[in-house]
Amino acid sequence: MLFLLGFLSLSLAFSPVAPTGERKGAGTEHWPYRLFLTETISNGGCPGYVSGSNQEPFKRDLALKQLKALASEHGITMVVSLVQRDQIASLAKQVPLAQEAWKMHTEDRNYQRNVKLFEHVAELSKTHRVYVHCRHGTHRAVIVTMGAFIAAGKAKSVGEAFRLADGHLGSFQAGYSRPYLRHLVRYAREKGIVVEAMYKDF
């Protein structure tokens, strides 16, 4: 009996399945860079990469392996691509895995397009286990996940949305990333969601 328990523990320790609720840093054949799994809307980096280096080329064969693993080992049924949209779309057809391509916007004139994306991903999560990815899994994918949790009524505050999406405020201090969070905060206010003091400057 003890031998069996030890064997099971050892098997689990080497399982390729990434645990829900724990962000993975480096990518592998079994998951993309910065994968974060939840029961409904997951997020992370683009399939086809194992690191956050901007010098790393997109690897088509690796992307296909990671997409297959997302589907077979992690239960993902829908991929929402914010980058490498054409490449991921063609590969997703081989899994098969449902896939949609969207663009996130930083301009305030396009704010409603981001809102449409938040609400669409929330709707997708009713029938799919969704994986939202950008290149690094730090900014856009996190914001879309946060917005979708707010749209779905699962986050009662911006802080709770951050926790559910495993995002970090420090990632949005740079000028290029602040507009994404500004749109999320605006959406939260419009939905009557609590915006904690630390987010009000956005």
Secondary structure, DSSP 8 states (H G I E B T S, - for coil): -HHHHHHHHHHHHT-S---TT----S--SSS-TT-B--SSEEEES-TT-SS--TTS---HHHHHHHHHHHHHTT---EEEESSSHHHHHHHHTTTT-EEEE-----SGGGHHHHHHHHHHHHHHTTTS-EEEE-SSSSSHHHHHHHHHHHHTT--SBHHHHHHHHT--GGGG-STTTHHHHHHHHHHHHHTT-B--GGGTT-
